[in-house]
Amino acid sequence: MPSVPTPWWRPSAHQDRRPFLIGRNRLLTALRAFFAGEDFTEVDTSILQVSPGNETHLHAFATDLIDADLSVHRFYLHTSPEFACKKLLAAGEERLFTFTKVFRNRERTATHSPEFTMLEWYRSGQSYERLMDDCACLLALAAETGGLERFSYRGVETDPFAEPERLSVADAFERFAGIDLLATLAPDGASNRDALAAAAHGAGLRVAEDDSWADIYSGVLVQMIEPHLGQGRATILYEYPSVEAALARRTAHDPRVSERFELYACGVELANAFGELTDPDEQRRRFLMEMDEKERIYGERYPIDEDFLAALAIMPQASGIALGFDRLAMLATGAGRIDQVIWTPVA
């Protein structure tokens, strides 16, 4: 018979976890001080939303809101505070950050929890390269707060004080998989499934007949690229294919790629950033494409937040980033599982 884990609320289990939890608190205090020093405003966004987000592989928790007249409205627990934060940018906020609980279904591993804390921050009028600088500062601050010289997770180490490597997705595909990714994308950013399938097969990756371009791309990224990221020093993987960056604007130099980057340390993805798309018509088109794909794969789709699209029309140019706070707390405290740094983990 498999052993039953000791409930987190048992005194013995809590005492084992408590050093990680106190470390989490210290990190939270340090990060708040960092943003205060950068003249940011902390905001508190609502968790109940009319749409949880419109990305193909994000899965939400649904609930019903019942008004006093007993009318019923479908709402969702947000998967990110992004829509709310961008509405605040449209309202006139220029630098904002938030720590908030977010909820994602179908996700539970050593580094995933169905309920977790996300740190998001936005800089109005600044490029997404400025967020890369923020990431380097926060990694060093997390290590200092935890009294660590290096981060270590599952045998992989990262120097949090070293300047992160900036590696484009196209260069990563070439370096680690020998695949010319841009050759599988048309000048307007459209994807060529057969070209990528042939390249992936040549790199030794199994490709199913019904795999889409996105399926193959994800397979290469997860199996052949991500294990190499954040080793020795952090990696900033940037310029994602535009078809994989639904909320980001395209780069000025190549419409095949967009202003999106992800931050990795010890092979762990910590953050996801965008140079924000502000064209509501283009955003609607992308959302509909994402929801069509979601319906094809999972048989469901989420509504579009019309207020969000209306806010985009008056939102200034900005850059924004979402960081998994619990994952950063894991690295800063030496925890091995995400539930060790969550005060009351989901049972």
Contacts in CASP RR format, 6 or more apart in sequence:
PFRMAT RR
TARGET T0000
AUTHOR 0000-0000-0000
METHOD contacts of the structure
MODEL  1
MPSVPTPWWRPSAHQDRRPFLIGRNRLLTALRAFFAGEDFTEVDTSILQV
SPGNETHLHAFATDLIDADLSVHRFYLHTSPEFACKKLLAAGEERLFTFT
KVFRNRERTATHSPEFTMLEWYRSGQSYERLMDDCACLLALAAETGGLER
FSYRGVETDPFAEPERLSVADAFERFAGIDLLATLAPDGASNRDALAAAA
HGAGLRVAEDDSWADIYSGVLVQMIEPHLGQGRATILYEYPSVEAALARR
TAHDPRVSERFELYACGVELANAFGELTDPDEQRRRFLMEMDEKERIYGE
RYPIDEDFLAALAIMPQASGIALGFDRLAMLATGAGRIDQVIWTPVA
6 12 0 8 1.000
6 13 0 8 1.000
7 13 0 8 1.000
7 347 0 8 1.000
8 14 0 8 1.000
8 17 0 8 1.000
8 339 0 8 1.000
8 344 0 8 1.000
8 345 0 8 1.000
17 340 0 8 1.000
19 333 0 8 1.000
20 329 0 8 1.000
20 333 0 8 1.000
20 334 0 8 1.000
20 335 0 8 1.000
20 340 0 8 1.000
20 341 0 8 1.000
21 340 0 8 1.000
21 341 0 8 1.000
21 343 0 8 1.000
23 145 0 8 1.000
23 146 0 8 1.000
23 329 0 8 1.000
23 332 0 8 1.000
23 333 0 8 1.000
23 341 0 8 1.000
24 326 0 8 1.000
24 329 0 8 1.000
24 333 0 8 1.000
24 341 0 8 1.000
24 343 0 8 1.000
26 145 0 8 1.000
26 146 0 8 1.000
27 142 0 8 1.000
27 145 0 8 1.000
27 146 0 8 1.000
27 325 0 8 1.000
27 328 0 8 1.000
27 329 0 8 1.000
27 332 0 8 1.000
27 333 0 8 1.000
28 99 0 8 1.000
28 325 0 8 1.000
30 141 0 8 1.000
30 142 0 8 1.000
30 144 0 8 1.000
30 145 0 8 1.000
31 119 0 8 1.000
31 138 0 8 1.000
31 141 0 8 1.000
31 142 0 8 1.000
31 325 0 8 1.000
32 42 0 8 1.000
32 99 0 8 1.000
34 137 0 8 1.000
34 138 0 8 1.000
34 141 0 8 1.000
35 42 0 8 1.000
35 97 0 8 1.000
35 121 0 8 1.000
38 95 0 8 1.000
39 95 0 8 1.000
40 95 0 8 1.000
40 96 0 8 1.000
40 97 0 8 1.000
40 121 0 8 1.000
41 93 0 8 1.000
41 95 0 8 1.000
41 96 0 8 1.000
41 97 0 8 1.000
42 96 0 8 1.000
42 97 0 8 1.000
42 98 0 8 1.000
42 99 0 8 1.000
43 85 0 8 1.000
43 88 0 8 1.000
43 93 0 8 1.000
43 96 0 8 1.000
43 97 0 8 1.000
43 98 0 8 1.000
44 98 0 8 1.000
44 100 0 8 1.000
45 78 0 8 1.000
45 81 0 8 1.000
45 84 0 8 1.000
45 85 0 8 1.000
45 88 0 8 1.000
45 98 0 8 1.000
45 100 0 8 1.000
46 78 0 8 1.000
46 84 0 8 1.000
47 77 0 8 1.000
47 78 0 8 1.000
47 100 0 8 1.000
47 101 0 8 1.000
47 103 0 8 1.000
48 63 0 8 1.000
48 65 0 8 1.000
48 75 0 8 1.000
48 76 0 8 1.000
48 77 0 8 1.000
48 78 0 8 1.000
49 75 0 8 1.000
49 76 0 8 1.000
49 77 0 8 1.000
49 78 0 8 1.000
49 83 0 8 1.000
49 84 0 8 1.000
49 305 0 8 1.000
50 75 0 8 1.000
50 76 0 8 1.000
50 303 0 8 1.000
50 305 0 8 1.000
50 307 0 8 1.000
51 76 0 8 1.000
51 83 0 8 1.000
51 302 0 8 1.000
51 303 0 8 1.000
51 304 0 8 1.000
51 305 0 8 1.000
51 308 0 8 1.000
52 58 0 8 1.000
52 60 0 8 1.000
52 61 0 8 1.000
52 76 0 8 1.000
52 77 0 8 1.000
52 78 0 8 1.000
52 79 0 8 1.000
52 302 0 8 1.000
53 60 0 8 1.000
53 78 0 8 1.000
53 79 0 8 1.000
53 80 0 8 1.000
53 82 0 8 1.000
53 83 0 8 1.000
53 302 0 8 1.000
53 305 0 8 1.000
54 246 0 8 1.000
54 287 0 8 1.000
54 290 0 8 1.000
54 291 0 8 1.000
54 302 0 8 1.000
54 304 0 8 1.000
55 79 0 8 1.000
55 246 0 8 1.000
55 290 0 8 1.000
56 214 0 8 1.000
56 290 0 8 1.000
56 291 0 8 1.000
56 293 0 8 1.000
56 294 0 8 1.000
56 297 0 8 1.000
57 294 0 8 1.000
58 79 0 8 1.000
58 104 0 8 1.000
59 79 0 8 1.000
59 104 0 8 1.000
59 105 0 8 1.000
59 106 0 8 1.000
59 107 0 8 1.000
59 298 0 8 1.000
60 76 0 8 1.000
60 77 0 8 1.000
60 78 0 8 1.000
60 79 0 8 1.000
60 103 0 8 1.000
60 104 0 8 1.000
60 105 0 8 1.000
60 302 0 8 1.000
61 76 0 8 1.000
61 77 0 8 1.000
61 103 0 8 1.000
61 105 0 8 1.000
61 114 0 8 1.000
62 74 0 8 1.000
62 75 0 8 1.000
62 76 0 8 1.000
62 77 0 8 1.000
63 74 0 8 1.000
63 75 0 8 1.000
63 76 0 8 1.000
63 77 0 8 1.000
64 72 0 8 1.000
64 73 0 8 1.000
64 74 0 8 1.000
64 75 0 8 1.000
65 72 0 8 1.000
65 73 0 8 1.000
65 74 0 8 1.000
65 75 0 8 1.000
66 72 0 8 1.000
66 73 0 8 1.000
67 73 0 8 1.000
74 303 0 8 1.000
76 302 0 8 1.000
77 102 0 8 1.000
77 103 0 8 1.000
78 84 0 8 1.000
78 100 0 8 1.000
78 102 0 8 1.000
78 103 0 8 1.000
79 102 0 8 1.000
79 103 0 8 1.000
79 104 0 8 1.000
80 102 0 8 1.000
80 118 0 8 1.000
80 120 0 8 1.000
80 322 0 8 1.000
81 98 0 8 1.000
81 100 0 8 1.000
81 102 0 8 1.000
81 118 0 8 1.000
81 120 0 8 1.000
82 120 0 8 1.000
82 247 0 8 1.000
82 322 0 8 1.000
83 305 0 8 1.000
83 308 0 8 1.000
85 96 0 8 1.000
85 98 0 8 1.000
85 120 0 8 1.000
85 122 0 8 1.000
85 320 0 8 1.000
86 122 0 8 1.000
86 276 0 8 1.000
86 308 0 8 1.000
86 311 0 8 1.000
86 312 0 8 1.000
86 315 0 8 1.000
86 318 0 8 1.000
87 307 0 8 1.000
87 308 0 8 1.000
87 311 0 8 1.000
88 96 0 8 1.000
89 96 0 8 1.000
89 122 0 8 1.000
89 124 0 8 1.000
89 315 0 8 1.000
89 316 0 8 1.000
89 318 0 8 1.000
90 311 0 8 1.000
90 312 0 8 1.000
90 314 0 8 1.000
90 315 0 8 1.000
90 316 0 8 1.000
91 311 0 8 1.000
92 124 0 8 1.000
92 316 0 8 1.000
93 122 0 8 1.000
93 124 0 8 1.000
94 123 0 8 1.000
94 124 0 8 1.000
94 125 0 8 1.000
95 121 0 8 1.000
95 122 0 8 1.000
95 123 0 8 1.000
95 124 0 8 1.000
96 121 0 8 1.000
96 122 0 8 1.000
97 119 0 8 1.000
97 120 0 8 1.000
97 121 0 8 1.000
97 122 0 8 1.000
98 119 0 8 1.000
98 120 0 8 1.000
98 121 0 8 1.000
99 117 0 8 1.000
99 118 0 8 1.000
99 119 0 8 1.000
99 325 0 8 1.000
100 117 0 8 1.000
100 118 0 8 1.000
100 120 0 8 1.000
101 115 0 8 1.000
101 116 0 8 1.000
101 117 0 8 1.000
101 118 0 8 1.000
102 115 0 8 1.000
102 116 0 8 1.000
102 117 0 8 1.000
102 118 0 8 1.000
103 114 0 8 1.000
103 115 0 8 1.000
104 112 0 8 1.000
104 114 0 8 1.000
104 116 0 8 1.000
105 114 0 8 1.000
107 113 0 8 1.000
107 114 0 8 1.000
108 114 0 8 1.000
110 336 0 8 1.000
110 337 0 8 1.000
110 338 0 8 1.000
111 268 0 8 1.000
111 327 0 8 1.000
111 330 0 8 1.000
111 337 0 8 1.000
111 338 0 8 1.000
112 338 0 8 1.000
113 326 0 8 1.000
113 338 0 8 1.000
113 339 0 8 1.000
113 342 0 8 1.000
113 345 0 8 1.000
113 346 0 8 1.000
114 346 0 8 1.000
115 346 0 8 1.000
116 324 0 8 1.000
116 325 0 8 1.000
116 326 0 8 1.000
116 338 0 8 1.000
116 342 0 8 1.000
117 324 0 8 1.000
117 325 0 8 1.000
117 326 0 8 1.000
117 342 0 8 1.000
118 322 0 8 1.000
118 323 0 8 1.000
118 324 0 8 1.000
118 325 0 8 1.000
119 322 0 8 1.000
119 323 0 8 1.000
119 324 0 8 1.000
119 325 0 8 1.000
119 328 0 8 1.000
120 320 0 8 1.000
120 321 0 8 1.000
120 322 0 8 1.000
120 323 0 8 1.000
121 131 0 8 1.000
121 134 0 8 1.000
121 320 0 8 1.000
121 321 0 8 1.000
122 276 0 8 1.000
122 318 0 8 1.000
122 319 0 8 1.000
122 320 0 8 1.000
122 321 0 8 1.000
123 130 0 8 1.000
123 131 0 8 1.000
123 318 0 8 1.000
123 319 0 8 1.000
123 320 0 8 1.000
124 316 0 8 1.000
124 317 0 8 1.000
124 318 0 8 1.000
125 316 0 8 1.000
125 317 0 8 1.000
125 318 0 8 1.000
125 319 0 8 1.000
126 318 0 8 1.000
126 319 0 8 1.000
127 259 0 8 1.000
127 275 0 8 1.000
127 319 0 8 1.000
128 259 0 8 1.000
128 260 0 8 1.000
128 261 0 8 1.000
128 273 0 8 1.000
128 274 0 8 1.000
128 275 0 8 1.000
128 319 0 8 1.000
128 320 0 8 1.000
128 321 0 8 1.000
130 319 0 8 1.000
131 261 0 8 1.000
131 273 0 8 1.000
131 319 0 8 1.000
131 320 0 8 1.000
131 321 0 8 1.000
132 164 0 8 1.000
132 166 0 8 1.000
132 236 0 8 1.000
132 238 0 8 1.000
132 261 0 8 1.000
132 273 0 8 1.000
134 321 0 8 1.000
135 164 0 8 1.000
135 234 0 8 1.000
135 236 0 8 1.000
135 263 0 8 1.000
135 270 0 8 1.000
135 271 0 8 1.000
135 273 0 8 1.000
135 321 0 8 1.000
135 323 0 8 1.000
136 163 0 8 1.000
136 164 0 8 1.000
136 234 0 8 1.000
138 323 0 8 1.000
138 328 0 8 1.000
139 151 0 8 1.000
139 160 0 8 1.000
139 161 0 8 1.000
139 164 0 8 1.000
139 234 0 8 1.000
139 265 0 8 1.000
140 160 0 8 1.000
140 161 0 8 1.000
142 160 0 8 1.000
142 328 0 8 1.000
142 331 0 8 1.000
142 332 0 8 1.000
143 149 0 8 1.000
143 150 0 8 1.000
143 151 0 8 1.000
143 160 0 8 1.000
143 161 0 8 1.000
143 332 0 8 1.000
145 332 0 8 1.000
146 332 0 8 1.000
146 333 0 8 1.000
148 160 0 8 1.000
148 332 0 8 1.000
148 334 0 8 1.000
149 159 0 8 1.000
149 161 0 8 1.000
150 157 0 8 1.000
150 158 0 8 1.000
150 159 0 8 1.000
150 160 0 8 1.000
151 157 0 8 1.000
151 158 0 8 1.000
151 160 0 8 1.000
151 265 0 8 1.000
151 266 0 8 1.000
151 331 0 8 1.000
151 332 0 8 1.000
151 334 0 8 1.000
152 158 0 8 1.000
152 266 0 8 1.000
152 334 0 8 1.000
153 265 0 8 1.000
153 266 0 8 1.000
153 267 0 8 1.000
153 268 0 8 1.000
153 330 0 8 1.000
153 331 0 8 1.000
153 334 0 8 1.000
153 336 0 8 1.000
154 266 0 8 1.000
154 336 0 8 1.000
155 266 0 8 1.000
156 230 0 8 1.000
156 231 0 8 1.000
156 266 0 8 1.000
156 267 0 8 1.000
157 231 0 8 1.000
157 232 0 8 1.000
157 266 0 8 1.000
158 230 0 8 1.000
158 231 0 8 1.000
158 232 0 8 1.000
158 233 0 8 1.000
158 234 0 8 1.000
158 265 0 8 1.000
158 266 0 8 1.000
158 267 0 8 1.000
158 331 0 8 1.000
159 232 0 8 1.000
159 233 0 8 1.000
160 234 0 8 1.000
160 265 0 8 1.000
160 331 0 8 1.000
162 232 0 8 1.000
162 233 0 8 1.000
162 234 0 8 1.000
163 233 0 8 1.000
164 233 0 8 1.000
164 234 0 8 1.000
164 235 0 8 1.000
164 236 0 8 1.000
164 263 0 8 1.000
165 230 0 8 1.000
165 233 0 8 1.000
165 234 0 8 1.000
165 235 0 8 1.000
165 236 0 8 1.000
166 236 0 8 1.000
166 238 0 8 1.000
167 175 0 8 1.000
167 229 0 8 1.000
167 235 0 8 1.000
167 236 0 8 1.000
167 237 0 8 1.000
167 238 0 8 1.000
168 237 0 8 1.000
168 238 0 8 1.000
168 239 0 8 1.000
168 257 0 8 1.000
169 181 0 8 1.000
169 237 0 8 1.000
169 238 0 8 1.000
169 239 0 8 1.000
169 240 0 8 1.000
169 241 0 8 1.000
169 257 0 8 1.000
170 180 0 8 1.000
170 181 0 8 1.000
170 182 0 8 1.000
170 239 0 8 1.000
170 257 0 8 1.000
172 225 0 8 1.000
172 228 0 8 1.000
172 229 0 8 1.000
172 237 0 8 1.000
173 179 0 8 1.000
173 180 0 8 1.000
173 181 0 8 1.000
173 220 0 8 1.000
173 225 0 8 1.000
174 180 0 8 1.000
174 181 0 8 1.000
176 224 0 8 1.000
176 225 0 8 1.000
176 228 0 8 1.000
177 200 0 8 1.000
177 203 0 8 1.000
177 205 0 8 1.000
177 220 0 8 1.000
177 224 0 8 1.000
177 225 0 8 1.000
178 199 0 8 1.000
178 203 0 8 1.000
179 196 0 8 1.000
179 199 0 8 1.000
179 200 0 8 1.000
179 203 0 8 1.000
179 220 0 8 1.000
180 199 0 8 1.000
181 196 0 8 1.000
181 217 0 8 1.000
181 241 0 8 1.000
182 254 0 8 1.000
182 256 0 8 1.000
182 257 0 8 1.000
183 195 0 8 1.000
183 199 0 8 1.000
184 191 0 8 1.000
184 192 0 8 1.000
184 195 0 8 1.000
184 196 0 8 1.000
184 199 0 8 1.000
184 213 0 8 1.000
185 191 0 8 1.000
185 192 0 8 1.000
185 241 0 8 1.000
185 242 0 8 1.000
185 243 0 8 1.000
185 256 0 8 1.000
186 192 0 8 1.000
186 256 0 8 1.000
187 255 0 8 1.000
187 256 0 8 1.000
188 255 0 8 1.000
188 256 0 8 1.000
189 241 0 8 1.000
189 242 0 8 1.000
189 243 0 8 1.000
189 255 0 8 1.000
189 256 0 8 1.000
190 243 0 8 1.000
191 213 0 8 1.000
191 214 0 8 1.000
191 217 0 8 1.000
191 241 0 8 1.000
191 243 0 8 1.000
192 213 0 8 1.000
193 211 0 8 1.000
193 212 0 8 1.000
193 213 0 8 1.000
193 216 0 8 1.000
196 213 0 8 1.000
196 216 0 8 1.000
196 217 0 8 1.000
197 207 0 8 1.000
197 211 0 8 1.000
197 216 0 8 1.000
200 207 0 8 1.000
200 216 0 8 1.000
200 219 0 8 1.000
200 220 0 8 1.000
201 207 0 8 1.000
203 220 0 8 1.000
203 224 0 8 1.000
205 216 0 8 1.000
205 219 0 8 1.000
205 220 0 8 1.000
205 223 0 8 1.000
205 224 0 8 1.000
207 216 0 8 1.000
208 215 0 8 1.000
212 293 0 8 1.000
213 243 0 8 1.000
214 243 0 8 1.000
214 244 0 8 1.000
214 293 0 8 1.000
217 241 0 8 1.000
217 244 0 8 1.000
225 237 0 8 1.000
226 264 0 8 1.000
226 267 0 8 1.000
226 269 0 8 1.000
227 267 0 8 1.000
229 235 0 8 1.000
229 237 0 8 1.000
229 264 0 8 1.000
229 267 0 8 1.000
230 264 0 8 1.000
230 265 0 8 1.000
230 266 0 8 1.000
230 267 0 8 1.000
231 266 0 8 1.000
231 267 0 8 1.000
234 263 0 8 1.000
234 264 0 8 1.000
234 265 0 8 1.000
235 263 0 8 1.000
235 264 0 8 1.000
235 265 0 8 1.000
236 261 0 8 1.000
236 262 0 8 1.000
236 263 0 8 1.000
236 264 0 8 1.000
237 261 0 8 1.000
237 262 0 8 1.000
237 263 0 8 1.000
237 264 0 8 1.000
238 260 0 8 1.000
238 261 0 8 1.000
239 251 0 8 1.000
239 254 0 8 1.000
239 257 0 8 1.000
239 258 0 8 1.000
239 259 0 8 1.000
239 260 0 8 1.000
239 261 0 8 1.000
240 248 0 8 1.000
240 257 0 8 1.000
240 258 0 8 1.000
240 260 0 8 1.000
240 261 0 8 1.000
240 262 0 8 1.000
241 256 0 8 1.000
241 257 0 8 1.000
241 258 0 8 1.000
242 248 0 8 1.000
242 250 0 8 1.000
242 255 0 8 1.000
242 256 0 8 1.000
242 257 0 8 1.000
242 258 0 8 1.000
244 260 0 8 1.000
245 257 0 8 1.000
245 258 0 8 1.000
245 259 0 8 1.000
245 260 0 8 1.000
245 274 0 8 1.000
246 286 0 8 1.000
246 287 0 8 1.000
246 289 0 8 1.000
246 290 0 8 1.000
247 274 0 8 1.000
247 276 0 8 1.000
247 277 0 8 1.000
247 283 0 8 1.000
247 286 0 8 1.000
248 258 0 8 1.000
248 259 0 8 1.000
248 260 0 8 1.000
248 274 0 8 1.000
248 275 0 8 1.000
248 276 0 8 1.000
248 277 0 8 1.000
249 258 0 8 1.000
249 259 0 8 1.000
249 274 0 8 1.000
249 275 0 8 1.000
249 276 0 8 1.000
249 277 0 8 1.000
249 278 0 8 1.000
249 279 0 8 1.000
250 257 0 8 1.000
250 258 0 8 1.000
250 259 0 8 1.000
251 257 0 8 1.000
251 258 0 8 1.000
251 259 0 8 1.000
258 274 0 8 1.000
258 275 0 8 1.000
259 274 0 8 1.000
259 275 0 8 1.000
259 319 0 8 1.000
260 272 0 8 1.000
260 273 0 8 1.000
260 274 0 8 1.000
260 275 0 8 1.000
261 272 0 8 1.000
261 273 0 8 1.000
262 269 0 8 1.000
262 270 0 8 1.000
262 271 0 8 1.000
262 272 0 8 1.000
262 273 0 8 1.000
263 269 0 8 1.000
263 270 0 8 1.000
263 271 0 8 1.000
263 272 0 8 1.000
263 273 0 8 1.000
263 323 0 8 1.000
264 270 0 8 1.000
265 331 0 8 1.000
266 331 0 8 1.000
268 327 0 8 1.000
268 330 0 8 1.000
268 331 0 8 1.000
269 327 0 8 1.000
270 323 0 8 1.000
270 324 0 8 1.000
270 327 0 8 1.000
270 328 0 8 1.000
270 331 0 8 1.000
271 321 0 8 1.000
271 322 0 8 1.000
271 323 0 8 1.000
271 324 0 8 1.000
272 321 0 8 1.000
272 322 0 8 1.000
273 319 0 8 1.000
273 320 0 8 1.000
273 321 0 8 1.000
273 322 0 8 1.000
274 319 0 8 1.000
274 320 0 8 1.000
274 321 0 8 1.000
275 318 0 8 1.000
275 319 0 8 1.000
275 320 0 8 1.000
276 315 0 8 1.000
276 317 0 8 1.000
276 318 0 8 1.000
276 319 0 8 1.000
276 320 0 8 1.000
277 283 0 8 1.000
277 286 0 8 1.000
277 312 0 8 1.000
278 312 0 8 1.000
278 313 0 8 1.000
278 315 0 8 1.000
278 316 0 8 1.000
278 317 0 8 1.000
278 318 0 8 1.000
279 312 0 8 1.000
280 309 0 8 1.000
280 310 0 8 1.000
280 312 0 8 1.000
280 313 0 8 1.000
283 309 0 8 1.000
283 312 0 8 1.000
284 304 0 8 1.000
284 309 0 8 1.000
287 304 0 8 1.000
288 304 0 8 1.000
291 301 0 8 1.000
291 302 0 8 1.000
291 304 0 8 1.000
292 301 0 8 1.000
294 300 0 8 1.000
294 301 0 8 1.000
294 302 0 8 1.000
295 301 0 8 1.000
326 338 0 8 1.000
326 341 0 8 1.000
326 342 0 8 1.000
327 338 0 8 1.000
329 335 0 8 1.000
329 341 0 8 1.000
330 336 0 8 1.000
330 337 0 8 1.000
330 338 0 8 1.000
330 340 0 8 1.000
330 341 0 8 1.000
333 340 0 8 1.000
333 341 0 8 1.000
335 341 0 8 1.000
338 345 0 8 1.000
339 345 0 8 1.000
END
